[in-house]
Amino acid sequence: NWQWESDAKALELRAFYRQCILLRRDHSVLTDGEFEFIQSLDGVLLYRRFDQDSQLYCAINLSPQQKSIKETPDELYFTEGKARVGKKGLVLGAYAICVYR
């Protein structure tokens, strides 16, 4: 579709990629840091990127149900979908993504 400027889905996808690019630009640990998977709930992919100076976590809900993680983030840097900090940790809506510290 060469008319992407009038295509709502294309504009939404472009905005998503712009946010991802800015996040990587602002946090070098996402490109240069070590990578570690963290055991989590079924249906949730959880990993961290870290170096000697900083670390960030990425949680991805791969399921159509809301999931809660016991992690309590200090700060949310990026969310796609419904993600929030609840009383018992991070709450991810269906298929939500969250990058946090």
N, C-alpha and C positions, 0 to 999 in steps of 0.2 A: 504494500500500500504506500504509494508515493505521496499521498495526502495525509501524512501522519499528524500534521498540526490540527486537523479537524477530527481526528480519531481519538476518542476519550481513552480507550485502552492503551493506545500508543503513548499518549501524554502521561498516563499514570505510570507506565513502565519506564519511560524516560526519567520521570521524577524519582522513581525508586533507584535507578542506576546512578543518578546524580548524587543522591543521598549516600549511597554506598561509596562512591568515589571520594566524596568529601570526608566521610568517616575514615577511610584509609589514609587520606592525605593528612588528617589531623592526628592520627594515632599510628605512628610508625611500627608499633608492636604488631599491628595487623599484617604488615608485609615482611618485617624482619624478625619477628619474635619466634620463639619455640611454640610448638603445637602439642596439646595434650587432650585426649578424650577424657571425659569424666563420666563415671557411671551414674545413671539417672533413671527416671521412670520409663516404663515401656511407652513408646511413642514420642519420646523427647530426645533429641540429639543435643548434647551439652558438651562444649569444649572450651578450653581457654587458650589464649595466646599470651605469652609472657616473655619478658627479658629481665635483666637485673634491675631495671628501673620501674617497670610497670607491668600490669596484667589486665586483660579484659576477658570477659566471658561472653559466649554466644550460646543462647538457648533457642532451639527451634522445635516447635510443637508440630509433629508430623501427623497428628491425628485430628479427626473432626470433633473431638471432645476437648473441653477446657482441661488444663493440667496445672497443677501447682508444684513448685519446686521449693525445697526448704531454704534455698539460698535467699538471703535478704540483701539486695543490691544497695550500694551506697549511692549510685547514680546511674540512671538509664541514659545511654548515649544514642540509641537508635531502636525504634520499634516499627514493625510492620504488622498490621493487624492489631488485635486487642491484647495489650500486655500492661500489667500494672503491679505495683508492690502491694500485697495484701498483709493481713495480720500475721500470717504464718509463712510468708515468703513471696516469691515471684509467681504471679498468676498469668498463664498464657492462654489466650483464647484459641479456638480452632485454627490451626495452621499459622499461628503467630510466630514472629521472630523478634528476639530482643538481644541487643548488645549492651552489656553493663559492666560496671566496676564495683 
